[in-house]
Amino acid sequence: MKIYSSLANKFATSALIVSALFSCSESEEIINDLDPDFEVPTTYVFDNVDYSGQTARIQMLDSLERYIKSGNDGLTNLEESVMQSVFANESGTLFGSSKDLESKTYGEAGLTVDVKTEVYAYFKSAEEASGNAANIYEGRLFDAEGHEPAQMVAKGLMGATLYYQAVSYYLSNEKLDADNEEITEGKGTAMEHYWDEAFGYFGAAVDYPLNADAKNWYWAKYAKSRADVYDVSGDIFTAFLTGRAAITAKNYTVRDAQRDIIVAKWEELVAINVIHYLNSVLTDTTDGDRMHHWSEALAFAWCLQYNASKKISDADLDKVIAAHGNNVDELTTENIIEIKNILQSTYGFSAEVVNAL
């Protein structure tokens, strides 16, 4: 497995140091033990915050996913060129932004699975499969390999773009060593701004824990979806709040501790989603549902690659990805048990959590 060494080399001077993977109670204990001498708000409302570029990219991903899903009717002919145009924001005007997904998606030939390359392939396979009712199962479009392009693209880019940019780029030591004195109106200091950009990629509303009706995107949405069994949403959001306040207060010990919580808990969030969708495969009764949940499980497993300080070993990540097989027909109950055992052991999940996800 090459992703860790690849990312570590790329950020050799800024590799994240995560000394432990915290449970919910441990995260709270660390926050409390630090006893910060500054005020921490309950919402992500600070002076000079701007993560509009991250929000625009998330909206572009949502738009791309919805376009691919428009092929679920078995009639609409999808166009590879349209998907590429959204991915690259070729018009330079999507959602009022010149930002794009393509340039912020990590891609390298040495990866176990180069998701960026896979995304281009799914644009093509989605076009080829669309407009044909024979490729629709339980209301979803699948390509010739039995993969659901909408899921592979959406979850793949959640990892290769959103997760990677947040935990392996903006929360790196290199970025967090930025200037914290000069304030740019609307953006704060460089250090504050980088922290805000990482928060933007999480996709949470500013009143995330308080407003059940707020719009949350992708990772923040999935954290809430799994919270009834294993809740990391509060740990991640509180750490973002506390870390941002710590930066303004120039308390870098607290900042670093919150960064470590975010990186560790976000990795757990990836892992619990892999387990959740594999559990769904075990109980599915139709081919369409099995292919759908297999696609989600594998694409979430790909996401584990994109944390430069990931807790899962290279060898175990290789096993997790390989055990999914090339399609759901190659995924056996024994494979699912193997994957779940690896993730349970790596992240310290209880058997009750693993079985209930």
Contacts in CASP RR format, 6 or more apart in sequence:
PFRMAT RR
TARGET T0000
AUTHOR 0000-0000-0000
METHOD contacts of the structure
MODEL  1
MKIYSSLANKFATSALIVSALFSCSESEEIINDLDPDFEVPTTYVFDNVD
YSGQTARIQMLDSLERYIKSGNDGLTNLEESVMQSVFANESGTLFGSSKD
LESKTYGEAGLTVDVKTEVYAYFKSAEEASGNAANIYEGRLFDAEGHEPA
QMVAKGLMGATLYYQAVSYYLSNEKLDADNEEITEGKGTAMEHYWDEAFG
YFGAAVDYPLNADAKNWYWAKYAKSRADVYDVSGDIFTAFLTGRAAITAK
NYTVRDAQRDIIVAKWEELVAINVIHYLNSVLTDTTDGDRMHHWSEALAF
AWCLQYNASKKISDADLDKVIAAHGNNVDELTTENIIEIKNILQSTYGFS
AEVVNAL
1 112 0 8 1.000
1 313 0 8 1.000
1 314 0 8 1.000
1 315 0 8 1.000
1 317 0 8 1.000
1 318 0 8 1.000
2 110 0 8 1.000
2 111 0 8 1.000
2 112 0 8 1.000
2 314 0 8 1.000
3 110 0 8 1.000
3 111 0 8 1.000
3 112 0 8 1.000
3 305 0 8 1.000
3 306 0 8 1.000
3 314 0 8 1.000
3 317 0 8 1.000
4 308 0 8 1.000
4 310 0 8 1.000
4 314 0 8 1.000
5 314 0 8 1.000
6 108 0 8 1.000
6 110 0 8 1.000
6 111 0 8 1.000
7 168 0 8 1.000
7 306 0 8 1.000
7 308 0 8 1.000
8 15 0 8 1.000
8 308 0 8 1.000
11 168 0 8 1.000
11 169 0 8 1.000
11 172 0 8 1.000
11 174 0 8 1.000
11 308 0 8 1.000
13 173 0 8 1.000
13 174 0 8 1.000
14 172 0 8 1.000
14 173 0 8 1.000
14 174 0 8 1.000
14 175 0 8 1.000
14 177 0 8 1.000
15 172 0 8 1.000
15 173 0 8 1.000
15 308 0 8 1.000
15 309 0 8 1.000
16 167 0 8 1.000
16 168 0 8 1.000
16 171 0 8 1.000
16 172 0 8 1.000
16 173 0 8 1.000
16 259 0 8 1.000
16 260 0 8 1.000
16 263 0 8 1.000
16 308 0 8 1.000
16 309 0 8 1.000
17 173 0 8 1.000
17 260 0 8 1.000
17 309 0 8 1.000
18 260 0 8 1.000
18 263 0 8 1.000
18 264 0 8 1.000
18 309 0 8 1.000
18 311 0 8 1.000
19 260 0 8 1.000
20 26 0 8 1.000
20 264 0 8 1.000
21 264 0 8 1.000
21 267 0 8 1.000
21 268 0 8 1.000
21 311 0 8 1.000
21 347 0 8 1.000
21 348 0 8 1.000
22 30 0 8 1.000
22 235 0 8 1.000
22 260 0 8 1.000
22 261 0 8 1.000
22 264 0 8 1.000
22 265 0 8 1.000
24 231 0 8 1.000
24 232 0 8 1.000
24 235 0 8 1.000
27 235 0 8 1.000
27 238 0 8 1.000
27 239 0 8 1.000
27 261 0 8 1.000
27 265 0 8 1.000
28 235 0 8 1.000
30 257 0 8 1.000
30 261 0 8 1.000
31 238 0 8 1.000
31 239 0 8 1.000
31 242 0 8 1.000
31 257 0 8 1.000
31 258 0 8 1.000
31 261 0 8 1.000
34 253 0 8 1.000
34 254 0 8 1.000
34 257 0 8 1.000
36 242 0 8 1.000
36 245 0 8 1.000
36 246 0 8 1.000
36 249 0 8 1.000
36 251 0 8 1.000
36 254 0 8 1.000
37 249 0 8 1.000
37 251 0 8 1.000
38 245 0 8 1.000
38 246 0 8 1.000
38 248 0 8 1.000
38 249 0 8 1.000
38 251 0 8 1.000
39 245 0 8 1.000
40 241 0 8 1.000
40 242 0 8 1.000
40 245 0 8 1.000
41 241 0 8 1.000
41 245 0 8 1.000
42 207 0 8 1.000
42 209 0 8 1.000
42 210 0 8 1.000
42 241 0 8 1.000
43 206 0 8 1.000
43 207 0 8 1.000
43 208 0 8 1.000
43 210 0 8 1.000
43 241 0 8 1.000
44 199 0 8 1.000
44 204 0 8 1.000
44 206 0 8 1.000
44 207 0 8 1.000
44 208 0 8 1.000
44 237 0 8 1.000
44 240 0 8 1.000
44 241 0 8 1.000
44 244 0 8 1.000
45 206 0 8 1.000
46 192 0 8 1.000
46 196 0 8 1.000
46 244 0 8 1.000
46 245 0 8 1.000
46 248 0 8 1.000
47 188 0 8 1.000
47 248 0 8 1.000
48 183 0 8 1.000
48 184 0 8 1.000
48 185 0 8 1.000
48 186 0 8 1.000
48 187 0 8 1.000
48 188 0 8 1.000
48 192 0 8 1.000
49 186 0 8 1.000
49 187 0 8 1.000
49 188 0 8 1.000
49 192 0 8 1.000
49 196 0 8 1.000
50 186 0 8 1.000
50 187 0 8 1.000
50 193 0 8 1.000
50 196 0 8 1.000
51 196 0 8 1.000
51 197 0 8 1.000
51 199 0 8 1.000
51 200 0 8 1.000
51 201 0 8 1.000
52 97 0 8 1.000
53 97 0 8 1.000
53 99 0 8 1.000
53 197 0 8 1.000
54 165 0 8 1.000
54 197 0 8 1.000
54 200 0 8 1.000
54 201 0 8 1.000
54 203 0 8 1.000
55 95 0 8 1.000
55 200 0 8 1.000
55 203 0 8 1.000
55 217 0 8 1.000
56 94 0 8 1.000
56 95 0 8 1.000
56 96 0 8 1.000
56 97 0 8 1.000
56 99 0 8 1.000
57 97 0 8 1.000
57 99 0 8 1.000
57 100 0 8 1.000
57 101 0 8 1.000
57 104 0 8 1.000
57 161 0 8 1.000
57 162 0 8 1.000
57 201 0 8 1.000
58 162 0 8 1.000
58 200 0 8 1.000
58 201 0 8 1.000
58 203 0 8 1.000
58 217 0 8 1.000
58 218 0 8 1.000
59 94 0 8 1.000
59 95 0 8 1.000
60 86 0 8 1.000
60 87 0 8 1.000
60 89 0 8 1.000
60 94 0 8 1.000
60 95 0 8 1.000
60 99 0 8 1.000
60 100 0 8 1.000
60 101 0 8 1.000
61 101 0 8 1.000
61 154 0 8 1.000
61 157 0 8 1.000
61 158 0 8 1.000
61 161 0 8 1.000
61 162 0 8 1.000
61 218 0 8 1.000
62 217 0 8 1.000
62 218 0 8 1.000
63 86 0 8 1.000
63 94 0 8 1.000
63 95 0 8 1.000
64 83 0 8 1.000
64 86 0 8 1.000
64 87 0 8 1.000
64 101 0 8 1.000
64 153 0 8 1.000
64 154 0 8 1.000
64 157 0 8 1.000
65 150 0 8 1.000
65 153 0 8 1.000
65 154 0 8 1.000
67 78 0 8 1.000
67 82 0 8 1.000
67 83 0 8 1.000
67 86 0 8 1.000
68 78 0 8 1.000
68 83 0 8 1.000
68 126 0 8 1.000
68 141 0 8 1.000
68 149 0 8 1.000
68 150 0 8 1.000
68 153 0 8 1.000
69 141 0 8 1.000
69 150 0 8 1.000
70 76 0 8 1.000
70 78 0 8 1.000
71 78 0 8 1.000
71 126 0 8 1.000
71 130 0 8 1.000
71 131 0 8 1.000
71 141 0 8 1.000
72 136 0 8 1.000
72 139 0 8 1.000
72 140 0 8 1.000
72 141 0 8 1.000
72 150 0 8 1.000
73 136 0 8 1.000
74 130 0 8 1.000
74 131 0 8 1.000
74 132 0 8 1.000
74 133 0 8 1.000
74 135 0 8 1.000
74 136 0 8 1.000
74 141 0 8 1.000
75 131 0 8 1.000
75 133 0 8 1.000
76 130 0 8 1.000
76 131 0 8 1.000
77 127 0 8 1.000
77 130 0 8 1.000
77 131 0 8 1.000
78 126 0 8 1.000
78 127 0 8 1.000
78 130 0 8 1.000
78 131 0 8 1.000
79 127 0 8 1.000
80 123 0 8 1.000
80 124 0 8 1.000
80 126 0 8 1.000
80 127 0 8 1.000
83 123 0 8 1.000
83 126 0 8 1.000
83 127 0 8 1.000
83 153 0 8 1.000
84 90 0 8 1.000
84 120 0 8 1.000
84 123 0 8 1.000
85 91 0 8 1.000
86 94 0 8 1.000
86 101 0 8 1.000
87 100 0 8 1.000
87 101 0 8 1.000
87 102 0 8 1.000
87 119 0 8 1.000
87 123 0 8 1.000
88 100 0 8 1.000
88 101 0 8 1.000
88 102 0 8 1.000
88 103 0 8 1.000
89 97 0 8 1.000
89 98 0 8 1.000
89 99 0 8 1.000
89 100 0 8 1.000
89 101 0 8 1.000
89 102 0 8 1.000
92 98 0 8 1.000
92 100 0 8 1.000
94 100 0 8 1.000
101 157 0 8 1.000
101 161 0 8 1.000
104 161 0 8 1.000
104 165 0 8 1.000
105 115 0 8 1.000
105 116 0 8 1.000
105 119 0 8 1.000
105 157 0 8 1.000
105 160 0 8 1.000
105 161 0 8 1.000
105 164 0 8 1.000
106 115 0 8 1.000
106 116 0 8 1.000
106 160 0 8 1.000
106 161 0 8 1.000
106 164 0 8 1.000
106 168 0 8 1.000
106 306 0 8 1.000
107 114 0 8 1.000
107 115 0 8 1.000
107 116 0 8 1.000
107 117 0 8 1.000
107 160 0 8 1.000
108 114 0 8 1.000
111 305 0 8 1.000
112 305 0 8 1.000
112 317 0 8 1.000
112 318 0 8 1.000
112 321 0 8 1.000
113 302 0 8 1.000
113 305 0 8 1.000
113 321 0 8 1.000
115 156 0 8 1.000
115 157 0 8 1.000
115 159 0 8 1.000
115 160 0 8 1.000
115 302 0 8 1.000
115 305 0 8 1.000
116 160 0 8 1.000
118 152 0 8 1.000
118 156 0 8 1.000
118 302 0 8 1.000
119 152 0 8 1.000
119 153 0 8 1.000
119 156 0 8 1.000
119 157 0 8 1.000
119 160 0 8 1.000
122 143 0 8 1.000
122 147 0 8 1.000
122 149 0 8 1.000
122 152 0 8 1.000
122 153 0 8 1.000
123 149 0 8 1.000
123 153 0 8 1.000
125 143 0 8 1.000
125 144 0 8 1.000
125 145 0 8 1.000
125 147 0 8 1.000
125 149 0 8 1.000
126 141 0 8 1.000
126 143 0 8 1.000
126 149 0 8 1.000
126 150 0 8 1.000
126 153 0 8 1.000
128 143 0 8 1.000
128 144 0 8 1.000
129 135 0 8 1.000
129 141 0 8 1.000
129 142 0 8 1.000
129 143 0 8 1.000
129 144 0 8 1.000
129 149 0 8 1.000
130 141 0 8 1.000
135 141 0 8 1.000
135 142 0 8 1.000
135 143 0 8 1.000
136 142 0 8 1.000
137 286 0 8 1.000
137 287 0 8 1.000
137 288 0 8 1.000
137 291 0 8 1.000
137 292 0 8 1.000
138 286 0 8 1.000
138 287 0 8 1.000
138 288 0 8 1.000
138 289 0 8 1.000
138 292 0 8 1.000
140 148 0 8 1.000
140 150 0 8 1.000
140 288 0 8 1.000
140 291 0 8 1.000
140 292 0 8 1.000
141 148 0 8 1.000
141 149 0 8 1.000
141 150 0 8 1.000
142 148 0 8 1.000
142 149 0 8 1.000
142 288 0 8 1.000
142 291 0 8 1.000
143 149 0 8 1.000
145 326 0 8 1.000
145 327 0 8 1.000
146 291 0 8 1.000
146 295 0 8 1.000
146 327 0 8 1.000
146 328 0 8 1.000
147 291 0 8 1.000
147 295 0 8 1.000
147 327 0 8 1.000
148 291 0 8 1.000
148 292 0 8 1.000
148 295 0 8 1.000
148 296 0 8 1.000
151 292 0 8 1.000
151 295 0 8 1.000
151 296 0 8 1.000
151 299 0 8 1.000
152 295 0 8 1.000
152 298 0 8 1.000
152 299 0 8 1.000
154 218 0 8 1.000
154 299 0 8 1.000
155 295 0 8 1.000
155 296 0 8 1.000
155 299 0 8 1.000
155 300 0 8 1.000
155 302 0 8 1.000
155 303 0 8 1.000
156 299 0 8 1.000
156 302 0 8 1.000
156 303 0 8 1.000
158 218 0 8 1.000
158 219 0 8 1.000
158 299 0 8 1.000
158 300 0 8 1.000
158 303 0 8 1.000
159 270 0 8 1.000
159 302 0 8 1.000
159 303 0 8 1.000
159 305 0 8 1.000
159 306 0 8 1.000
160 302 0 8 1.000
160 303 0 8 1.000
160 306 0 8 1.000
162 201 0 8 1.000
162 202 0 8 1.000
162 203 0 8 1.000
162 218 0 8 1.000
162 219 0 8 1.000
163 201 0 8 1.000
163 219 0 8 1.000
163 266 0 8 1.000
163 270 0 8 1.000
163 303 0 8 1.000
163 306 0 8 1.000
163 307 0 8 1.000
164 306 0 8 1.000
164 307 0 8 1.000
165 197 0 8 1.000
165 198 0 8 1.000
165 201 0 8 1.000
166 197 0 8 1.000
166 198 0 8 1.000
166 199 0 8 1.000
166 200 0 8 1.000
166 201 0 8 1.000
166 202 0 8 1.000
166 262 0 8 1.000
166 266 0 8 1.000
167 198 0 8 1.000
167 262 0 8 1.000
167 263 0 8 1.000
167 266 0 8 1.000
167 267 0 8 1.000
167 306 0 8 1.000
167 307 0 8 1.000
167 308 0 8 1.000
167 309 0 8 1.000
168 306 0 8 1.000
168 307 0 8 1.000
168 308 0 8 1.000
168 309 0 8 1.000
169 175 0 8 1.000
170 194 0 8 1.000
170 195 0 8 1.000
170 197 0 8 1.000
170 198 0 8 1.000
170 201 0 8 1.000
171 194 0 8 1.000
171 195 0 8 1.000
171 198 0 8 1.000
171 259 0 8 1.000
171 262 0 8 1.000
171 263 0 8 1.000
172 308 0 8 1.000
175 191 0 8 1.000
175 194 0 8 1.000
176 191 0 8 1.000
176 194 0 8 1.000
176 195 0 8 1.000
176 255 0 8 1.000
176 256 0 8 1.000
176 259 0 8 1.000
177 191 0 8 1.000
178 189 0 8 1.000
178 190 0 8 1.000
178 191 0 8 1.000
178 194 0 8 1.000
179 189 0 8 1.000
179 190 0 8 1.000
179 191 0 8 1.000
180 189 0 8 1.000
180 190 0 8 1.000
180 191 0 8 1.000
180 192 0 8 1.000
180 247 0 8 1.000
180 250 0 8 1.000
181 189 0 8 1.000
182 189 0 8 1.000
182 190 0 8 1.000
183 189 0 8 1.000
184 190 0 8 1.000
184 193 0 8 1.000
187 193 0 8 1.000
187 196 0 8 1.000
189 247 0 8 1.000
191 247 0 8 1.000
192 244 0 8 1.000
192 247 0 8 1.000
192 248 0 8 1.000
195 240 0 8 1.000
195 243 0 8 1.000
195 244 0 8 1.000
195 247 0 8 1.000
195 255 0 8 1.000
196 244 0 8 1.000
198 240 0 8 1.000
198 262 0 8 1.000
199 240 0 8 1.000
199 244 0 8 1.000
201 219 0 8 1.000
202 219 0 8 1.000
202 220 0 8 1.000
202 236 0 8 1.000
202 237 0 8 1.000
202 240 0 8 1.000
202 266 0 8 1.000
203 216 0 8 1.000
203 217 0 8 1.000
203 218 0 8 1.000
203 219 0 8 1.000
203 220 0 8 1.000
203 221 0 8 1.000
204 216 0 8 1.000
204 217 0 8 1.000
204 220 0 8 1.000
204 237 0 8 1.000
204 240 0 8 1.000
205 211 0 8 1.000
205 214 0 8 1.000
205 215 0 8 1.000
205 216 0 8 1.000
205 220 0 8 1.000
207 214 0 8 1.000
208 214 0 8 1.000
208 216 0 8 1.000
208 220 0 8 1.000
208 233 0 8 1.000
208 234 0 8 1.000
208 237 0 8 1.000
209 233 0 8 1.000
209 234 0 8 1.000
209 237 0 8 1.000
216 224 0 8 1.000
219 266 0 8 1.000
219 269 0 8 1.000
220 233 0 8 1.000
222 269 0 8 1.000
222 273 0 8 1.000
223 231 0 8 1.000
223 232 0 8 1.000
223 233 0 8 1.000
223 234 0 8 1.000
223 236 0 8 1.000
223 269 0 8 1.000
224 233 0 8 1.000
226 232 0 8 1.000
226 269 0 8 1.000
226 272 0 8 1.000
226 273 0 8 1.000
226 276 0 8 1.000
226 357 0 8 1.000
227 233 0 8 1.000
229 272 0 8 1.000
229 353 0 8 1.000
229 356 0 8 1.000
229 357 0 8 1.000
230 268 0 8 1.000
230 272 0 8 1.000
230 349 0 8 1.000
230 353 0 8 1.000
230 357 0 8 1.000
232 265 0 8 1.000
232 266 0 8 1.000
232 268 0 8 1.000
232 269 0 8 1.000
232 272 0 8 1.000
235 261 0 8 1.000
235 265 0 8 1.000
236 261 0 8 1.000
236 262 0 8 1.000
236 265 0 8 1.000
236 266 0 8 1.000
236 269 0 8 1.000
239 258 0 8 1.000
239 259 0 8 1.000
239 261 0 8 1.000
239 262 0 8 1.000
239 265 0 8 1.000
240 258 0 8 1.000
240 262 0 8 1.000
242 254 0 8 1.000
242 258 0 8 1.000
243 254 0 8 1.000
243 255 0 8 1.000
243 258 0 8 1.000
243 259 0 8 1.000
246 252 0 8 1.000
246 254 0 8 1.000
246 255 0 8 1.000
246 258 0 8 1.000
247 255 0 8 1.000
263 307 0 8 1.000
263 309 0 8 1.000
264 311 0 8 1.000
266 307 0 8 1.000
267 304 0 8 1.000
267 307 0 8 1.000
267 310 0 8 1.000
267 311 0 8 1.000
267 312 0 8 1.000
267 347 0 8 1.000
268 347 0 8 1.000
270 300 0 8 1.000
270 303 0 8 1.000
270 304 0 8 1.000
270 307 0 8 1.000
271 304 0 8 1.000
271 312 0 8 1.000
271 343 0 8 1.000
271 346 0 8 1.000
271 347 0 8 1.000
271 349 0 8 1.000
272 349 0 8 1.000
272 353 0 8 1.000
272 357 0 8 1.000
273 296 0 8 1.000
273 297 0 8 1.000
273 300 0 8 1.000
274 297 0 8 1.000
274 300 0 8 1.000
274 301 0 8 1.000
274 304 0 8 1.000
274 320 0 8 1.000
274 339 0 8 1.000
274 343 0 8 1.000
275 339 0 8 1.000
275 340 0 8 1.000
275 343 0 8 1.000
275 344 0 8 1.000
275 349 0 8 1.000
275 354 0 8 1.000
275 357 0 8 1.000
276 357 0 8 1.000
277 293 0 8 1.000
277 294 0 8 1.000
277 296 0 8 1.000
277 297 0 8 1.000
277 300 0 8 1.000
278 293 0 8 1.000
278 297 0 8 1.000
278 336 0 8 1.000
278 339 0 8 1.000
278 340 0 8 1.000
279 355 0 8 1.000
279 357 0 8 1.000
280 289 0 8 1.000
280 293 0 8 1.000
280 297 0 8 1.000
281 290 0 8 1.000
281 293 0 8 1.000
281 294 0 8 1.000
281 297 0 8 1.000
281 328 0 8 1.000
281 331 0 8 1.000
281 336 0 8 1.000
282 333 0 8 1.000
282 336 0 8 1.000
284 290 0 8 1.000
284 293 0 8 1.000
290 328 0 8 1.000
291 327 0 8 1.000
291 328 0 8 1.000
294 324 0 8 1.000
294 327 0 8 1.000
294 328 0 8 1.000
294 331 0 8 1.000
297 324 0 8 1.000
298 321 0 8 1.000
298 324 0 8 1.000
298 325 0 8 1.000
301 317 0 8 1.000
301 320 0 8 1.000
301 321 0 8 1.000
301 324 0 8 1.000
301 339 0 8 1.000
302 321 0 8 1.000
304 310 0 8 1.000
304 312 0 8 1.000
304 317 0 8 1.000
304 320 0 8 1.000
305 317 0 8 1.000
310 317 0 8 1.000
311 346 0 8 1.000
311 347 0 8 1.000
312 320 0 8 1.000
312 342 0 8 1.000
312 343 0 8 1.000
312 346 0 8 1.000
312 347 0 8 1.000
313 346 0 8 1.000
316 342 0 8 1.000
316 346 0 8 1.000
319 338 0 8 1.000
319 339 0 8 1.000
319 342 0 8 1.000
320 339 0 8 1.000
320 342 0 8 1.000
320 343 0 8 1.000
323 331 0 8 1.000
323 335 0 8 1.000
323 336 0 8 1.000
323 338 0 8 1.000
323 339 0 8 1.000
324 330 0 8 1.000
324 331 0 8 1.000
324 335 0 8 1.000
324 339 0 8 1.000
325 331 0 8 1.000
325 335 0 8 1.000
340 354 0 8 1.000
343 349 0 8 1.000
343 354 0 8 1.000
344 350 0 8 1.000
344 351 0 8 1.000
344 354 0 8 1.000
END
